[in-house]
Amino acid sequence: MDLPFPLQVIYAGLAGSLLALIVATIQQKWQLRVFFILALRLAIGWHFLFEGMNKVRSYYTGETLTSKVFTSEPYFRESEGPIADLMRKQYVEDPEAKLNALVVPVGAPKTVGELLGSDGETTLKSDFDKPGPARDYGRLFAAAPAGGGEAAFTVKTIVALPLNGAGGRFLWDYPVKTPGRTLIDDKILAALPVGAKERFDDFGPKIVEAASAGKKELIGKLLEKNIRDYAEWSVGLTAKESKKKYVSMDVAQSVPARLADYANRQKEVEDFKARRKLDLGRSTLFADLASAKADAAAVRTALVKDAEEMLKDAKTNAAKEAGVDVPEDPKPPASKIADLDFMTMWMLTICGAFLIVGFATRIAACICAGFLAMTYLTYPSFPWLPNPPGTEGNPVFINKNLIEAFSLLVIAVHPTGTWMGIDGFVHYLVFGRKTKKFESKNIVSQRAESVSDGLDKTTSLTISAR
């Protein structure tokens, strides 16, 4: 481990701790109980101290080729313990938040009817009622019955078309210069994902304002086209080349098709979780579940990446056309998990140091035990749950975190700080003299009681003799 001080300092500290352990044991009349409890305290303190220092070093050094910055986000994201959901809600960003913000259209429509709404159905029926290109186009997607009611039947068939497939093609090729085409364009723009709209609203006005007077209108129209293209992509009118499982090459997929694939992957994950609950032993379901989670995450990540690239290209192209600098993205809000990680690494470091030097020993031991208990409840070693990353062996119910927590509680109920540490010095300064005075008074009173008892006995014997 790369530490900010020489290795000799570590050896000197270790040697000093061992010497203090021997001296403390001698002072306690070579009691083995004292020796082993103090050795346990030093070992746990050493473990906490250097675990925390390694995390602190990674935080201030940053990501390198050989190490990454410490973060507990993956631990909480994959955990399934009793308090896992609570911790995720408090500290971990929802992995689907960006997907919903940048990719999923407003209202998450899956069919033509869900996208257009009731007013869309009315407009389409009006187009299909009268002769023209719209009615001819509608007949391509619906086989109307003979006689009356052709337009109503056509609309009923059209609105049921899924955007993942025929519905997207219908909306894309709908005849221009018709009420239906105008309404379709308006509905598509209204379905622009919320996060994408916020991003366009952020950099669009900045670029238009920075452009010269002669280019403002041109940049405005370019941005409108980019917004329309993005909205059409999100509802499924256009497709992008992307990877698909079990297919060796990239294929063109629409957003609705990829969202449907993602939903299937998520359902597969839930099915594996349900099956795993019935299997109390370690089985291949853990590997299958991990694979299903990875597949779902891959689809989600690819969708968000495509959305980010479209937004970046739109901003870069507009700024280039305007001849201005590309505006910077707004800074994301401070992450709660970053604050938690900062507190965690310094808590480990400080409490580990306190355990070694014996300062506020009982408080430090209880804090560390509470930390380990929360870690266990977040990711317990239950036989129906996968082991946390980096687990050694095959623990069932009891793992190293739980054992170390109980060990810390043993330390907390013994006065190890007064046996060896700063606590003993503090105790002497605060209570030492009072204790001596109290003991002196007790000795005097005990001697007085002994003398009194002796006099009483002598008097009794004298009376008896008479």
C-alpha positions as CSV (number, residue, x, y, z in Angstrom):
1,M,0.0,0.0,0.0
2,D,1.3,3.4,-1.0
3,L,1.3,5.6,2.2
4,P,2.3,9.2,2.6
5,F,5.1,8.4,5.1
6,P,8.1,6.0,5.2
7,L,7.6,2.3,5.9
8,Q,10.0,2.6,8.9
9,V,7.3,4.7,10.7
10,I,4.9,1.7,10.4
11,Y,7.5,-0.7,11.9
12,A,8.3,1.8,14.7
13,G,4.6,2.1,15.6
14,L,4.2,-1.6,15.5
15,A,7.2,-2.2,17.7
16,G,6.0,0.5,20.2
17,S,2.5,-1.1,20.4
18,L,4.0,-4.5,21.1
19,L,6.3,-3.0,23.8
20,A,3.4,-1.2,25.4
21,L,1.4,-4.4,25.4
22,I,4.1,-6.3,27.3
23,V,4.5,-3.4,29.8
24,A,0.8,-3.3,30.4
25,T,0.6,-7.0,30.9
26,I,3.4,-6.9,33.5
27,Q,1.7,-4.1,35.3
28,Q,-1.5,-6.3,35.5
29,K,0.5,-9.1,37.1
30,W,0.9,-11.1,33.9
31,Q,-2.8,-11.8,33.5
32,L,-3.4,-13.7,30.3
33,R,-6.9,-12.2,30.1
34,V,-5.4,-8.7,30.0
35,F,-2.8,-9.7,27.4
36,F,-5.2,-11.2,24.9
37,I,-7.9,-8.5,25.2
38,L,-5.3,-5.8,24.7
39,A,-3.8,-7.7,21.8
40,L,-7.2,-8.0,20.3
41,R,-7.8,-4.2,20.7
42,L,-4.5,-3.4,19.0
43,A,-5.1,-5.8,16.1
44,I,-8.6,-4.4,15.4
45,G,-7.3,-0.9,15.8
46,W,-4.4,-1.6,13.4
47,H,-6.9,-3.1,10.9
48,F,-9.3,-0.1,11.0
49,L,-6.5,2.5,10.9
50,F,-4.8,1.3,7.8
51,E,-8.0,0.4,6.0
52,G,-9.1,4.0,6.6
53,M,-5.7,5.4,5.6
54,N,-5.8,3.5,2.3
55,K,-9.2,4.9,1.5
56,V,-8.1,8.5,2.4
57,R,-5.0,8.1,0.2
58,S,-7.2,7.0,-2.8
59,Y,-9.6,9.9,-2.2
60,Y,-6.8,12.6,-2.3
61,T,-4.7,10.9,-4.9
62,G,-7.5,10.3,-7.4
63,E,-7.9,7.5,-9.9
64,T,-4.7,6.0,-11.3
65,L,-3.7,3.1,-13.5
66,T,-3.3,0.9,-10.4
67,S,-6.1,2.1,-8.1
68,K,-9.5,3.7,-8.0
69,V,-11.0,6.2,-5.7
70,F,-12.8,4.6,-2.8
71,T,-16.6,4.5,-3.1
72,S,-19.2,2.4,-1.4
73,E,-21.8,2.8,-4.1
74,P,-21.3,-0.6,-5.7
75,Y,-21.6,-2.2,-2.3
76,F,-25.0,-0.5,-1.6
77,R,-26.2,-0.9,-5.1
78,E,-25.9,-4.7,-5.1
79,S,-26.8,-5.3,-1.5
80,E,-30.0,-7.1,-0.5
81,G,-29.9,-7.1,3.3
82,P,-32.7,-5.9,5.7
83,I,-31.6,-2.3,5.5
84,A,-30.3,-2.3,1.9
85,D,-33.3,-0.5,0.4
86,L,-33.1,2.2,3.1
87,M,-29.4,2.8,2.4
88,R,-30.0,2.9,-1.4
89,K,-32.8,5.4,-1.1
90,Q,-30.7,7.6,1.2
91,Y,-27.3,7.5,-0.5
92,V,-27.3,5.8,-3.9
93,E,-28.5,7.4,-7.1
94,D,-31.2,5.3,-8.8
95,P,-29.5,3.6,-11.8
96,E,-32.7,4.1,-13.8
97,A,-32.9,7.9,-13.1
98,K,-30.9,8.9,-16.1
99,L,-32.7,6.4,-18.3
100,N,-36.1,7.8,-17.3
101,A,-34.9,11.4,-17.7
102,L,-33.0,11.2,-21.0
103,V,-34.6,8.3,-22.9
104,V,-38.1,7.4,-21.8
105,P,-40.7,9.7,-23.4
106,V,-43.1,11.7,-21.2
107,G,-45.9,9.3,-20.2
108,A,-43.8,6.3,-21.4
109,P,-46.2,5.5,-24.3
110,K,-46.0,2.0,-25.7
111,T,-48.7,2.3,-28.4
112,V,-49.8,4.9,-30.9
113,G,-52.9,5.5,-28.9
114,E,-51.0,6.2,-25.7
115,L,-48.8,8.7,-27.5
116,L,-51.6,10.6,-29.4
117,G,-54.3,10.5,-26.7
118,S,-58.0,10.8,-27.2
119,D,-57.7,14.0,-29.3
120,G,-55.3,12.2,-31.6
121,E,-57.9,9.4,-32.2
122,T,-60.5,12.1,-33.1
123,T,-58.1,13.7,-35.5
124,L,-57.2,10.5,-37.2
125,K,-60.9,9.5,-37.5
126,S,-61.5,12.8,-39.2
127,D,-58.7,12.2,-41.7
128,F,-59.9,8.7,-42.4
129,D,-63.5,9.8,-42.9
130,K,-62.8,11.7,-46.1
131,P,-61.1,10.6,-49.3
132,G,-57.4,11.4,-49.5
133,P,-53.9,10.2,-48.8
134,A,-54.5,9.8,-45.1
135,R,-57.4,7.4,-45.6
136,D,-55.4,5.4,-48.2
137,Y,-52.4,5.3,-45.8
138,G,-54.6,4.1,-43.0
139,R,-55.9,1.2,-45.1
140,L,-52.4,-0.2,-45.3
141,F,-52.4,-0.8,-41.6
142,A,-56.0,-1.9,-41.1
143,A,-58.4,-4.2,-43.0
144,A,-61.6,-2.4,-42.7
145,P,-64.9,-4.4,-42.9
146,A,-67.3,-3.9,-45.7
147,G,-70.0,-1.3,-45.3
148,G,-70.0,1.6,-42.8
149,G,-67.7,2.2,-39.9
150,E,-64.5,1.9,-41.9
151,A,-62.8,4.9,-40.3
152,A,-63.7,3.9,-36.8
153,F,-62.3,0.4,-37.3
154,T,-59.2,1.8,-38.9
155,V,-58.5,4.1,-36.0
156,K,-59.2,1.3,-33.5
157,T,-56.6,-0.8,-35.3
158,I,-54.1,2.0,-35.6
159,V,-54.1,3.2,-32.0
160,A,-53.3,-0.4,-30.8
161,L,-50.2,-0.6,-32.9
162,P,-47.0,-0.8,-30.7
163,L,-44.4,1.9,-31.1
164,N,-42.0,-0.9,-31.0
165,G,-42.6,-1.9,-34.7
166,A,-45.5,-1.0,-36.9
167,G,-46.6,2.0,-34.8
168,G,-43.3,3.8,-35.3
169,R,-43.5,3.2,-39.1
170,F,-47.1,4.5,-39.2
171,L,-46.2,7.7,-37.4
172,W,-43.0,8.3,-39.5
173,D,-44.7,8.0,-43.0
174,Y,-48.0,9.6,-42.1
175,P,-48.9,12.0,-45.0
176,V,-47.8,15.6,-44.7
177,K,-50.1,18.6,-44.9
178,T,-52.9,16.9,-43.0
179,P,-54.4,17.6,-39.5
180,G,-53.1,14.2,-38.4
181,R,-49.5,15.0,-39.4
182,T,-49.6,18.3,-37.5
183,L,-51.0,16.6,-34.4
184,I,-48.5,13.8,-34.6
185,D,-45.6,16.2,-34.8
186,D,-46.9,18.2,-31.8
187,K,-47.4,15.0,-29.7
188,I,-43.9,13.8,-30.5
189,L,-42.4,17.1,-29.4
190,A,-44.5,17.0,-26.2
191,A,-43.1,13.5,-25.4
192,L,-39.5,14.8,-25.4
193,P,-37.9,13.2,-22.3
194,V,-37.8,15.6,-19.4
195,G,-34.1,15.5,-18.8
196,A,-33.3,16.1,-22.5
197,K,-35.7,19.1,-22.5
198,E,-33.8,20.5,-19.5
199,R,-30.5,20.1,-21.2
200,F,-31.7,21.7,-24.5
201,D,-33.2,24.6,-22.5
202,D,-29.9,25.0,-20.7
203,F,-27.4,25.2,-23.6
204,G,-29.7,26.3,-26.4
205,P,-30.5,29.9,-25.3
206,K,-26.8,30.3,-24.3
207,I,-25.6,29.5,-27.9
208,V,-28.3,31.6,-29.6
209,E,-27.5,34.6,-27.3
210,A,-23.7,34.3,-28.0
211,A,-24.2,34.0,-31.8
212,S,-24.0,37.0,-34.0
213,A,-27.2,38.8,-35.1
214,G,-27.2,37.3,-38.5
215,K,-26.9,33.7,-37.3
216,K,-29.4,33.7,-34.4
217,E,-32.3,32.6,-36.6
218,L,-30.2,29.9,-38.3
219,I,-29.0,28.5,-34.9
220,G,-32.6,28.6,-33.6
221,K,-33.8,26.5,-36.5
222,L,-30.9,24.1,-36.1
223,L,-31.7,23.6,-32.5
224,E,-35.3,23.0,-33.3
225,K,-34.3,20.3,-35.8
226,N,-32.1,18.7,-33.2
227,I,-34.9,18.7,-30.6
228,R,-37.3,17.2,-33.2
229,D,-34.8,14.5,-34.1
230,Y,-34.2,13.6,-30.5
231,A,-37.9,13.4,-29.8
232,E,-38.5,11.2,-32.8
233,W,-35.7,8.9,-31.7
234,S,-37.1,8.6,-28.2
235,V,-40.6,7.6,-29.4
236,G,-39.2,5.1,-32.0
237,L,-39.5,6.8,-35.3
238,T,-35.8,6.4,-35.9
239,A,-33.3,3.7,-34.8
240,K,-29.6,3.5,-34.0
241,E,-27.1,0.7,-34.4
242,S,-26.6,-1.0,-31.1
243,K,-25.5,-4.4,-29.7
244,K,-28.0,-7.1,-29.0
245,K,-27.5,-10.2,-27.0
246,Y,-26.9,-13.4,-29.0
247,V,-26.2,-11.3,-32.1
248,S,-22.6,-10.9,-33.2
249,M,-22.9,-7.6,-35.0
250,D,-24.7,-4.3,-34.2
251,V,-28.3,-4.0,-35.4
252,A,-30.6,-1.1,-35.9
253,Q,-32.9,-0.9,-32.9
254,S,-35.5,1.7,-31.9
255,V,-35.8,3.1,-28.4
256,P,-39.1,1.3,-27.7
257,A,-37.6,-2.0,-28.8
258,R,-34.6,-1.5,-26.6
259,L,-36.8,-0.4,-23.6
260,A,-38.9,-3.6,-24.2
261,D,-35.6,-5.6,-24.1
262,Y,-34.6,-3.9,-20.9
263,A,-38.0,-4.6,-19.3
264,N,-37.5,-8.3,-20.2
265,R,-34.1,-8.3,-18.7
266,Q,-35.4,-6.8,-15.5
267,K,-38.2,-9.4,-15.4
268,E,-35.5,-12.1,-15.8
269,V,-33.7,-10.6,-12.8
270,E,-36.8,-10.7,-10.7
271,D,-37.5,-14.3,-11.7
272,F,-34.1,-15.4,-10.6
273,K,-34.5,-13.6,-7.3
274,A,-37.8,-15.4,-6.7
275,R,-36.3,-18.8,-7.6
276,R,-33.3,-18.1,-5.4
277,K,-35.5,-17.6,-2.3
278,L,-36.5,-21.2,-2.6
279,D,-32.9,-22.4,-2.7
280,L,-31.3,-22.0,0.7
281,G,-28.0,-23.5,-0.4
282,R,-25.3,-22.0,-2.7
283,S,-26.3,-22.8,-6.3
284,T,-25.8,-21.8,-9.9
285,L,-28.7,-19.3,-9.5
286,F,-26.2,-16.8,-8.1
287,A,-24.2,-16.8,-11.2
288,D,-27.3,-16.7,-13.4
289,L,-28.6,-13.8,-11.4
290,A,-25.4,-11.9,-11.7
291,S,-25.4,-12.5,-15.5
292,A,-29.0,-11.3,-15.8
293,K,-28.2,-8.1,-13.8
294,A,-25.2,-7.5,-16.1
295,D,-27.3,-7.9,-19.2
296,A,-29.9,-5.4,-18.0
297,A,-27.3,-2.9,-16.9
298,A,-25.6,-3.2,-20.4
299,V,-28.9,-2.3,-22.2
300,R,-29.6,0.6,-19.8
301,T,-26.0,1.9,-20.0
302,A,-26.0,1.8,-23.9
303,L,-29.3,3.7,-24.1
304,V,-28.1,6.4,-21.7
305,K,-24.8,6.6,-23.6
306,D,-26.6,7.1,-27.0
307,A,-28.8,9.9,-25.4
308,E,-25.7,11.7,-24.0
309,E,-23.9,11.5,-27.4
310,M,-27.0,13.0,-29.2
311,L,-27.1,15.9,-26.7
312,K,-23.4,16.4,-26.9
313,D,-23.5,16.4,-30.8
314,A,-26.4,18.8,-30.8
315,K,-24.6,21.2,-28.5
316,T,-21.3,21.0,-30.3
317,N,-22.7,21.4,-33.8
318,A,-24.8,24.4,-32.8
319,A,-21.9,26.1,-31.1
320,K,-19.6,25.4,-34.1
321,E,-22.2,26.8,-36.5
322,A,-22.6,29.9,-34.3
323,G,-18.8,30.2,-34.0
324,V,-18.9,30.3,-30.2
325,D,-17.4,28.2,-27.4
326,V,-19.2,25.1,-26.4
327,P,-21.1,25.8,-23.1
328,E,-20.2,23.7,-20.2
329,D,-22.7,21.3,-18.7
330,P,-24.3,22.3,-15.4
331,K,-22.5,20.8,-12.4
332,P,-24.4,17.9,-11.0
333,P,-25.6,18.3,-7.4
334,A,-23.3,17.0,-4.6
335,S,-23.7,13.2,-4.2
336,K,-24.8,11.9,-0.9
337,I,-22.7,8.8,-1.3
338,A,-19.6,11.0,-1.6
339,D,-20.4,12.6,1.8
340,L,-20.9,9.2,3.3
341,D,-17.7,7.8,1.8
342,F,-15.8,10.8,3.2
343,M,-17.2,10.3,6.7
344,T,-16.6,6.5,6.5
345,M,-12.9,6.7,5.6
346,W,-12.1,9.3,8.3
347,M,-14.2,7.4,10.9
348,L,-12.2,4.2,10.2
349,T,-8.9,6.1,10.4
350,I,-9.7,8.1,13.6
351,C,-11.4,5.2,15.5
352,G,-8.5,2.9,14.5
353,A,-6.0,5.3,15.9
354,F,-8.0,5.8,19.1
355,L,-8.1,2.0,19.6
356,I,-4.4,1.8,19.2
357,V,-3.5,4.6,21.6
358,G,-6.3,3.8,24.0
359,F,-8.1,7.1,23.8
360,A,-11.9,7.2,24.2
361,T,-11.5,3.4,23.8
362,R,-15.0,2.4,24.7
363,I,-16.7,5.0,22.5
364,A,-14.4,4.1,19.5
365,A,-15.1,0.4,20.0
366,C,-18.9,1.0,20.1
367,I,-18.7,3.2,16.9
368,C,-16.7,0.6,15.1
369,A,-19.1,-2.2,16.2
370,G,-22.1,-0.1,15.0
371,F,-20.4,0.4,11.7
372,L,-19.8,-3.3,11.2
373,A,-23.4,-4.1,12.3
374,M,-24.8,-1.8,9.7
375,T,-22.4,-3.3,7.1
376,Y,-23.7,-6.8,8.0
377,L,-27.3,-5.8,7.9
378,T,-26.7,-4.2,4.5
379,Y,-25.0,-7.2,3.0
380,P,-25.6,-10.2,5.3
381,S,-24.2,-13.7,4.7
382,F,-27.6,-15.4,4.5
383,P,-27.5,-18.6,2.5
384,W,-30.2,-17.4,0.1
385,L,-28.2,-14.3,-0.8
386,P,-25.0,-14.0,-2.8
387,N,-21.8,-13.2,-0.8
388,P,-20.5,-9.6,-0.8
389,P,-17.6,-8.9,-3.3
390,G,-14.2,-10.2,-2.1
391,T,-15.7,-12.6,0.5
392,E,-13.3,-15.4,1.5
393,G,-14.7,-18.9,2.2
394,N,-18.3,-19.7,2.4
395,P,-19.8,-18.0,5.5
396,V,-23.3,-18.9,6.5
397,F,-25.1,-16.3,8.7
398,I,-21.8,-15.6,10.6
399,N,-19.1,-13.7,8.7
400,K,-15.9,-11.7,9.7
401,N,-17.8,-8.5,10.1
402,L,-20.1,-10.0,12.7
403,I,-17.2,-11.7,14.6
404,E,-15.2,-8.4,14.6
405,A,-18.3,-6.5,15.9
406,F,-18.7,-8.9,18.8
407,S,-14.9,-8.6,19.5
408,L,-15.3,-4.8,19.7
409,L,-18.1,-5.1,22.1
410,V,-15.9,-7.4,24.3
411,I,-13.3,-4.6,24.3
412,A,-16.0,-2.0,25.1
413,V,-17.0,-3.8,28.3
414,H,-13.4,-4.0,29.6
415,P,-11.4,-1.1,30.9
416,T,-8.6,-1.7,28.3
417,G,-8.0,2.1,28.0
418,T,-6.9,2.2,31.6
419,W,-4.8,-0.9,31.3
420,M,-2.9,0.5,28.4
421,G,-3.6,3.9,26.9
422,I,-4.3,7.6,27.3
423,D,-7.6,6.7,29.0
424,G,-5.6,5.5,32.0
425,F,-3.7,8.9,32.3
426,V,-7.0,10.8,31.9
427,H,-8.6,8.6,34.5
428,Y,-5.8,9.3,37.0
429,L,-6.0,13.1,36.4
430,V,-9.8,13.2,36.9
431,F,-10.4,10.5,39.4
432,G,-7.0,9.5,40.8
433,R,-6.7,11.8,43.8
434,K,-10.4,11.5,44.8
435,T,-10.0,7.8,44.7
436,K,-7.0,7.9,47.0
437,K,-8.8,10.2,49.5
438,F,-11.8,7.9,49.4
439,E,-9.6,4.9,50.0
440,S,-7.8,6.6,53.0
441,K,-11.1,7.5,54.6
442,N,-12.2,3.9,54.2
443,I,-9.0,2.6,55.8
444,V,-9.4,5.0,58.8
445,S,-13.0,4.1,59.3
446,Q,-12.3,0.4,59.1
447,R,-9.5,0.7,61.7
448,A,-11.9,2.7,64.0
449,E,-14.5,0.1,63.6
450,S,-11.9,-2.6,64.5
451,V,-10.9,-0.7,67.6
452,S,-14.5,-0.2,68.6
453,D,-15.2,-3.9,68.1
454,G,-12.2,-4.8,70.3
455,L,-13.3,-2.5,73.1
456,D,-16.8,-3.9,73.0
457,K,-15.5,-7.5,73.3
458,T,-13.2,-6.6,76.2
459,T,-16.0,-4.9,78.0
460,S,-18.2,-7.9,77.5
461,L,-15.6,-10.4,78.8
462,T,-15.1,-8.2,81.9
463,I,-18.8,-8.1,82.7
464,S,-19.0,-11.9,82.2
465,A,-16.1,-12.6,84.6
466,R,-17.7,-10.5,87.3
